[in-house]
Amino acid sequence: MDKISREFSPSDEQLVYRPAVPDDNRAIADLICQAGGGLYEFLFDDLIPFVTASDIVAAGVGMSGGPLSYENCLVASSASAGIVGVANFFPADSLAEETFLSLVSDRFDHIGPMLRLRDRGSMFLNAIAVAGNYRGNGVGTHLIALTEAASQEAGLSRLSLHVWVDNVAAIRLYKRHGFVEVGIAELAVAPRLPHRGGSLLMRKILPTPSRRIAVA
Ligand SMILES: CC(C)(COP(=O)(O)OP(=O)(O)OC[C@H]1O[C@@H](n2cnc3c(N)ncnc32)[C@H](O)[C@@H]1OP(=O)(O)O)[C@@H](O)C(=O)NCCC(=O)NCCS
C-alpha cells in the first residue's frame, strides 16, 4: 500500500465496494497477508528462492477455484489509492485440508489444530483487512455486513472466522458485531509465528435477511 500518502485522511473519500477481479490479486495478497498476522509468511516464505509469501498468495488470488481466489473476495476500492480493503470468504466445508498438507506438510502440521477447528456449515471469513490509514472509518464494518449478506444469499445462516487470541482490537470489533467465541486452537509458539494464546474460532448467527445490501 505504498501509494497511499501517510498524510492523506480518507474519511471523506467515497469508496466503491465490489467483487474482486483477477488483476486485483497483488493488492489483495498484501492485505490478506496483513490479516494473517504472519501466518502466510510462516507457511510460504523461503519455500522457493526469490518468491515471497505475498507472491504465492497473489498467485492463489489470481486463479479460479481455490479458497483465496478473487472469486471469493470483495474489495473496497478508492479512486486515488486502489484496493484499500478486502474480505475473503468461502463455505467452511469447502476448505480441503489435504490440498495443502500435500504441499508443505511440516508447516501445515503446525497449524493443524487451527485448520481442524471449523464451524462446519457456516460461511468462513478467512481474511479481512483494511489498509493502514483507512482503518477506523467503518470500512471493515461494511465489509463484514457485505460478507453477511453474501452468506445469506448463499443460503448459509452462520458466519465464522479465526482470529489470533492476541489480536485484541479485532476481537473487540467482532464481538461488537455479534460474533461469539466458539473454541480455541492451541498452537505451539514458533519463532516465525510468535502469537500467544492460539487462534480463536468465532461465530455469528445471521439474522433472517430483510434487505439486500448493494455491493457496488
Ligand atoms: C480489523 C480491521 C479489518 C477493521 O477494519 P476497520 O476498517 O479499521 O474497522 P472499522 O472502522 O469498521 O471499525 C474500527 C474498529 O476496528 C478495530 N481495529 C482492529 N484492529 C485495528 C487496527 N489494526 N487499526 C485500527 N483499528 C483496528 C478498532 O479498534 C475499532 O474498534 P473500536 O471502536 O472497538 O476501537 C482492520 O483494522 C485491519 O485491517 N486490521 C489489521 C488486519 C487484521 O487484524 N485483520 C483481522 C484478522 S482476524
The ligand as a Gaussian input file, in Angstrom:
#p B3LYP/6-31G(d) Opt

LIG

0 1
 C       -9.606000      -5.329000      11.802000
 C       -9.850000      -4.399000      10.594000
 C      -10.164000      -5.230000       9.372000
 C      -11.018000      -3.500000      10.924000
 O      -11.237000      -2.640000       9.806000
 P      -11.584000      -1.095000      10.068000
 O      -11.992000      -0.515000       8.783000
 O      -10.488000      -0.465000      10.797000
 O      -12.841000      -1.293000      11.030000
 P      -13.962000      -0.234000      11.413000
 O      -13.520000       1.141000      11.095000
 O      -15.243000      -0.695000      10.852000
 O      -14.012000      -0.445000      12.983000
 C      -12.938000       0.020000      13.761000
 C      -12.674000      -0.964000      14.836000
 O      -11.680000      -1.905000      14.418000
 C      -10.719000      -2.026000      15.449000
 N       -9.420000      -2.389000      14.944000
 C       -8.965000      -3.657000      14.954000
 N       -7.719000      -3.686000      14.509000
 C       -7.386000      -2.406000      14.197000
 C       -6.204000      -1.808000      13.693000
 N       -5.110000      -2.556000      13.422000
 N       -6.205000      -0.462000      13.470000
 C       -7.292000       0.289000      13.735000
 N       -8.439000      -0.244000      14.228000
 C       -8.477000      -1.580000      14.456000
 C      -10.710000      -0.669000      16.110000
 O      -10.202000      -0.836000      17.412000
 C      -12.148000      -0.263000      16.087000
 O      -12.813000      -0.839000      17.166000
 P      -13.092000       0.007000      18.482000
 O      -14.028000       1.096000      18.063000
 O      -13.669000      -1.002000      19.394000
 O      -11.770000       0.520000      18.917000
 C       -8.614000      -3.510000      10.310000
 O       -8.337000      -2.751000      11.425000
 C       -7.356000      -4.269000       9.916000
 O       -7.112000      -4.456000       8.748000
 N       -6.533000      -4.701000      10.890000
 C       -5.301000      -5.412000      10.577000
 C       -5.551000      -6.789000       9.986000
 C       -6.359000      -7.642000      10.941000
 O       -6.043000      -7.754000      12.118000
 N       -7.393000      -8.288000      10.393000
 C       -8.254000      -9.179000      11.161000
 C       -7.669000     -10.536000      11.164000
 S       -8.699000     -11.691000      12.030000

